Amino acid sequence: MLRRLVAEHATGALLRDSGTLYLADGQVVHAESLSAPGIDVLLTVSGRLRPESWQWAVDQAGPTGEVGRFLVDSGQVPGGELELCHLGALFDAAFFTLSPSSGPTRFRYGVAHWIGPVVPVPAHAVAREAARRRELLRRLWPHPEVDTAPVVRARNPSGAPVPGRRRALLALADGVRTPQDIARLLGRPAFHTLVDVRRLAAGGAIETPLATIPRPGMPAPVAQASAEAETVADIALLRRLRDGLEAAL
């Protein structure tokens, strides 16, 4: 459907279970997903913009669909900074929206987002980047369960040093918050948080959830969990050994 909409230079909203892509003349101009912090979170949590200033811009320019232009014209956010933040939010939300498991797709012609025009992106570039990000996560730690489960610190961490950026994530890992919750609290893109979570899981700093319901022909839950635990531990150990060897070379 996306290829067809691009070919016809469509304008409107492409809706999926996991998010929405907004098109203008066949290009992606914005994206939203419940799994990704919006541009408002990225700007306000970082301290770049006060929440009341954001709300003022939405109140003033939201009805005309020119919030982005209003932020720049009123001197609250430089144009280049807004573009960078907008692109970060767009690619972040598009990653989830274009997930292969995000359900049926619908398109509503003529729908525009209230942020207004900021930086249009070719749809093929958005789709290509979403695929690249999926592959990166798979290579980092091939256990997608960590992307949506509450982040739990490892009972017996490896003791390897954790960079400051990931220490901030670990500080919020209370066994209840998911990576998406933590991303919003930190004001970071959700995909970047998933990268950190998978790296922490690969390094043995956080737990990887284990499947407890066997598929037909699979071992019983206890045996399956034990086998998966051994596999996860072995992979984590090999990755730590590899990292140590690379650091010593």
ChimeraX attribute file (.defattr): number of C-alpha atoms within 10 A of each C-alpha:
attribute: neighborCount
match mode: 1-to-1
recipient: residues
	/A:1	10
	/A:2	17
	/A:3	11
	/A:4	10
	/A:5	18
	/A:6	19
	/A:7	11
	/A:8	11
	/A:9	13
	/A:10	20
	/A:11	22
	/A:12	20
	/A:13	22
	/A:14	22
	/A:15	20
	/A:16	20
	/A:17	17
	/A:18	21
	/A:19	21
	/A:20	23
	/A:21	25
	/A:22	27
	/A:23	30
	/A:24	21
	/A:25	15
	/A:26	22
	/A:27	22
	/A:28	26
	/A:29	25
	/A:30	28
	/A:31	28
	/A:32	25
	/A:33	21
	/A:34	14
	/A:35	22
	/A:36	29
	/A:37	24
	/A:38	24
	/A:39	22
	/A:40	19
	/A:41	22
	/A:42	23
	/A:43	21
	/A:44	16
	/A:45	16
	/A:46	14
	/A:47	11
	/A:48	12
	/A:49	17
	/A:50	15
	/A:51	15
	/A:52	10
	/A:53	13
	/A:54	18
	/A:55	14
	/A:56	15
	/A:57	20
	/A:58	21
	/A:59	12
	/A:60	14
	/A:61	19
	/A:62	18
	/A:63	11
	/A:64	13
	/A:65	17
	/A:66	19
	/A:67	25
	/A:68	22
	/A:69	19
	/A:70	20
	/A:71	22
	/A:72	15
	/A:73	12
	/A:74	10
	/A:75	10
	/A:76	16
	/A:77	18
	/A:78	12
	/A:79	15
	/A:80	11
	/A:81	13
	/A:82	20
	/A:83	16
	/A:84	13
	/A:85	16
	/A:86	24
	/A:87	20
	/A:88	18
	/A:89	26
	/A:90	27
	/A:91	25
	/A:92	27
	/A:93	29
	/A:94	26
	/A:95	28
	/A:96	26
	/A:97	28
	/A:98	21
	/A:99	17
	/A:100	9
	/A:101	11
	/A:102	14
	/A:103	13
	/A:104	9
	/A:105	14
	/A:106	13
	/A:107	20
	/A:108	13
	/A:109	14
	/A:110	12
	/A:111	14
	/A:112	18
	/A:113	20
	/A:114	16
	/A:115	23
	/A:116	18
	/A:117	16
	/A:118	19
	/A:119	15
	/A:120	18
	/A:121	18
	/A:122	13
	/A:123	19
	/A:124	14
	/A:125	13
	/A:126	19
	/A:127	16
	/A:128	11
	/A:129	16
	/A:130	21
	/A:131	15
	/A:132	13
	/A:133	17
	/A:134	15
	/A:135	12
	/A:136	13
	/A:137	20
	/A:138	14
	/A:139	11
	/A:140	17
	/A:141	22
	/A:142	15
	/A:143	17
	/A:144	15
	/A:145	13
	/A:146	22
	/A:147	20
	/A:148	14
	/A:149	17
	/A:150	21
	/A:151	27
	/A:152	21
	/A:153	20
	/A:154	14
	/A:155	10
	/A:156	10
	/A:157	14
	/A:158	14
	/A:159	9
	/A:160	11
	/A:161	9
	/A:162	14
	/A:163	9
	/A:164	9
	/A:165	10
	/A:166	15
	/A:167	14
	/A:168	13
	/A:169	19
	/A:170	20
	/A:171	10
	/A:172	20
	/A:173	19
	/A:174	12
	/A:175	13
	/A:176	12
	/A:177	17
	/A:178	19
	/A:179	28
	/A:180	24
	/A:181	21
	/A:182	23
	/A:183	24
	/A:184	19
	/A:185	17
	/A:186	19
	/A:187	20
	/A:188	24
	/A:189	26
	/A:190	26
	/A:191	26
	/A:192	13
	/A:193	22
	/A:194	21
	/A:195	20
	/A:196	21
	/A:197	26
	/A:198	25
	/A:199	20
	/A:200	25
	/A:201	25
	/A:202	24
	/A:203	26
	/A:204	25
	/A:205	24
	/A:206	24
	/A:207	25
	/A:208	28
	/A:209	18
	/A:210	17
	/A:211	14
	/A:212	12
	/A:213	13
	/A:214	14
	/A:215	10
	/A:216	7
	/A:217	6
	/A:218	10
	/A:219	13
	/A:220	14
	/A:221	15
	/A:222	13
	/A:223	13
	/A:224	17
	/A:225	18
	/A:226	13
	/A:227	14
	/A:228	16
	/A:229	17
	/A:230	12
	/A:231	12
	/A:232	21
	/A:233	18
	/A:234	12
	/A:235	17
	/A:236	21
	/A:237	16
	/A:238	13
	/A:239	18
	/A:240	17
	/A:241	13
	/A:242	12
	/A:243	12
	/A:244	12
	/A:245	10
	/A:246	9
	/A:247	8
	/A:248	7
	/A:249	5
